[in-house]
């Protein structure tokens, strides 16, 4: 799964780095007692398309388990539309030491349906 985002800025000269994280949404994490928190996604791929706009992308599948050894995308079989809800967090690091954080809209992660046996 690939997540892409576009950043518009008046100048990219002051941008030092970009970090991206995935996390289960707070309410879903509380219900499922998900203790992963934010899990960093690497690498963040950068391509500049225009003078004041840049495209970034991260592979959500680049992590399977957290540093705590817990599966990042452990899915609930009950009420998945409420509990399997995640979000992307992007943190911009600037040369002056400041940071700016952006959070995506929530998205649902679903397991891939397997084809029924005996059907062709």
N, C-alpha and C positions, 0 to 999 in steps of 0.2 A: 504494500500500500504506500503510495507516494503522496506526500502533502506538499503543496506549493503555496507560496505567499509572495505578494508583491509589496515592496516598500517604496513609498514616494518620499523624497526628501529634497531640501534645497541644496544640500551638499553632502556627498559621501566621504569627503576628505576627513571629516572628524570621526568617522565610524572606524572603530578598531577591531571589533569582532561581533559575531552573532552566535548565540547558543539557542538550541531548541530542545524542548522537553515535552514529554507526553505524561499526562496524569489522569487518573480517574476523577471525575467531577466530585467535589466534596461530599455532597449528599449521598451519592452512590458509594463512595469510599467508606463513609460512616456506616451505612447499612451492611455492607459486605465485610467490614473490618479490614479493609485494604490498607496495609501499612507501607506500601511502596512510596507514596508521595510522588514527587517529580522524578522522572527517569530521563536522563539525557539521551538525545538522539544524535548520532554522529554518522557521517559528516554532514555539515550544512553545506549544500552546493550553491554557489553564487554565480549568477550571470547577469551582467549589466546590459540592459536592452536600450535604455535611453539615458540622456545626461542626468536626469533627475529621478529615475526609476530603476529599481533592480529587482530581479526575480531570485528567490531563494527556494530551495526544496530540501526536504528531508525524507528519508525512507522510514516509515513507521515500523516496518518489519526488521529494522536494524537492531532491535533489542528483543530478546525473548524473556530474559529474567533480569531482575534488578540486582544491584550489588548485594542486597540482602538475601539473594537466592530465591526470591518469590517471582512467580510468573507475572509479567507485566499485564498481559491481556487475559488473565484468568476470567472466563466468562461464566455468568450465572445462567442456569437453565430456567430459572423462575423470574418472571418480570424483567426479561432482558432489555426491554425498551426503556426501563427505568434504571437498571443497575449496570448495564454494559455501556455506560456513557462516559466518554473521555473528552479531553480537550488538549489542544496544543498551546504551549506557552513559549513565546519567543522573547529573548532578552538581547537587547542591543547594548554593546559596550562601546563607549566613546573614549577618545584619547585623553580627555580631561578627567577621566575616572568616574564619570556619571554613567548610569544605566537607565534604560527605558524598557518597560515590560509590556508585552501585548498578549492577550489571551484570545484564542479563537472561539468561535461558536462551538457548542457541544456537538459531538458526533457519536453515533452508535457503532460499536464493533460487533460484527456477527460472524459466527463460524460459517465456513463454506458448506453448503448442503452437499452431501454425498449422493451420487446417483443410486437409485434403488437397484438392488441386485435382481437379476433375471430380466431386466428391461434392456432393450438394445436399440 
